Amino acid sequence: MKDEVNHRIDEGKRVSGALRSLWRQRTLSLEAKRGMYESIVLPTLLYGCEAWVMNVAARRRLEAVEMSCLRAMCGVNIMQRIRSLEVRRRCGITKTVVQRAEEGLLRWFGHVERMERNRMTSRVYQSVVEGRRGRGRPRKGWREGVKEVLCARGLDFQQACVSVFDRSEWRQMVFNT
């Protein structure tokens, strides 16, 4: 999973670098730049984020790529020491890239929970691997990642498993918390 996240970060940097000359143009409006960011950079950066289990380092790298793009968009140099919240406000960006990735994770969790139990995706989600595990601490699985995101938002996993069946309530929980 770490390789997938790193690959997406590298792709996001590549796309951002390709757009950097456009973002430096003063004649292009900030709204147009934001549109390019939201339609080109974010989808490239977050492709497949529904399956990611991110650690702190991956979150920081995602945020670093995001801020690099946003600073270039609004013409702010890192040496000017303008806070990230202020740069996001200037660009009109309300959610961080990590929040968007977490929303994608929770959105996919809702789909998987609502799936019929005989579908392959649901069967893999419900399965338990048998046999002996290697030495060391167990890796954090996808379900643990979902629990961590829900806990950070002040939600209970068991309550979330019930709430997914009411789509409007689930949408409210995912996108408004």
URVENVEN-V141067 format. One line per field, one symbol per residue. phi: phi as a letter, one per 20 degrees, with the letter a starting at -180 (. if undefined). burial: b if it has 9 or more other ideal C-beta (glycine too) atoms within 8 Angstrom, else e. A space follows every 50 residues. Layout:
phi=???
burial=???
This chain:
phi=.fffffffffffffffffegfffefffeffffffffffddfgfffdfnff dfdeeffffffffffgfffffffemdefffleffffffffemeedfffff ffffffffgffffefffefggffffefcfeoeeffnffffefffffffff ffemdefffffefffegfffgfffedd
burial=eeebbbebbebbbebbeebbebbeeeeeebeebbebbeebbbebbbeebe ebbbeeebbebbbebbbbbbbbbbebeeeeeeeeeebbebbebeebbbeb bbbbbbbbbbebbebeeeeeebbebeeeeeeeeeeeeeeeeeebbbbbbb beeebebeebeebbeeeeebeebbeee
